[in-house]
Amino acid sequence: MPKPIGIFDSGVGGTSIWKEVAKMLPHEHTIYLADSANAPYGEKSKEEILRLSIKNTEYLVQRGCKIIIVACNTATTNAIDYLRSHYSVPFIGIEPAIKPAALQTKTKKVGVLATKGTLSSSLFHNTSKLFAEGITVFEQEGKGLVELIEAGKIDTEEMRNLLSTLLEPMLEENMDCLVLGCTHYPYLVPVLKEILPNNVNIIDSGEAVARQTKTILEQKNLQTKVNGNPEHIFYTNGDVTVLKDLIDSPNAKVSYLDF
């Protein structure tokens, strides 16, 4: 097996990134770690997030991954600088898509739905300062959303009610762009479209991350040279069924792993 792309997240949410990567890089093998037993990372201290990120990275490095995608906004904002300085493998991070939202907004009012760990990070504030000049950015912690997604409760009244409560203050302020600042949240897009007015654009980072991964692989001459059916291996220390339901791919092998 050619060297795979490694991906880790605090749970199943990063599979939204995996799907974009698999679409853009159809011949690349992947290994995905869903650290669902420790989800959500957004409620944890920076030290604990760093410890978990190192644990996940060590496993993927041992499996021979040629590049690692930190498919978690919270882990990116709190750990990626350390990971890049301590490992030779390239890392791709995730951060809220403030820049495209700032370019698209007409009302100059942008909402960001993210975890506490992302919203309180210096990377998030630096990104906002850099790209959102003249834009009002409303920050909303998505408390409880990751837990419902991890439990497979996406298309439920409980989810609709929680989202409506979280979004209402930003809608009252006339936001017209909603940035999804957690890789779990793209799975909420169908429900969000039911709740949000038509003039609100929903923005996430998935395609941009896949594009950056492709660019780095090409720059470092790491892309797989042989075309064929790639192997996609998924490990979770949580509920295997939830992960299988979200992936829905014939080439995927999903297993429980106590890591």
Stockholm file with secondary structure:
# STOCKHOLM 1.0

chainA/1-259         MPKPIGIFDSGVGGTSIWKEVAKMLPHEHTIYLADSANAPYGEKSKEEILRLSIKNTEYLVQRGCKIIIVACNTATTNAIDYLRSHYSVPFIGIEPAIKPAALQTKTKKVGVLATKGTLSSSLFHNTSKLFAEGITVFEQEGKGLVELIEAGKIDTEEMRNLLSTLLEPMLEENMDCLVLGCTHYPYLVPVLKEILPNNVNIIDSGEAVARQTKTILEQKNLQTKVNGNPEHIFYTNGDVTVLKDLIDSPNAKVSYLDF
#=GR chainA/1-259 SS CCCCEEEEESSSTTHHHHHHHHHHCTTCCEEEEECGGGCCGGGSCHHHHHHHHHHHHHHHHHTTCSEEEECCHHHHHHHHHHHHHHCSSCEECCCCCHHHHHHHCSSSEEEEEECHHHHTSHHHHHHHHHHCTTCEEEEEECTTHHHHHHTTCSSSHHHHHHHHHHHHHHHHTTCCEEEEESTTGGGGHHHHHHHSCTTCEEECSHHHHHHHHHHHHHHTTCSCCSCSCCCEEEEESSCHHHHHHHHCCTTEEEEECCC
#=GC SS_cons         CCCCEEEEESSSTTHHHHHHHHHHCTTCCEEEEECGGGCCGGGSCHHHHHHHHHHHHHHHHHTTCSEEEECCHHHHHHHHHHHHHHCSSCEECCCCCHHHHHHHCSSSEEEEEECHHHHTSHHHHHHHHHHCTTCEEEEEECTTHHHHHHTTCSSSHHHHHHHHHHHHHHHHTTCCEEEEESTTGGGGHHHHHHHSCTTCEEECSHHHHHHHHHHHHHHTTCSCCSCSCCCEEEEESSCHHHHHHHHCCTTEEEEECCC
//
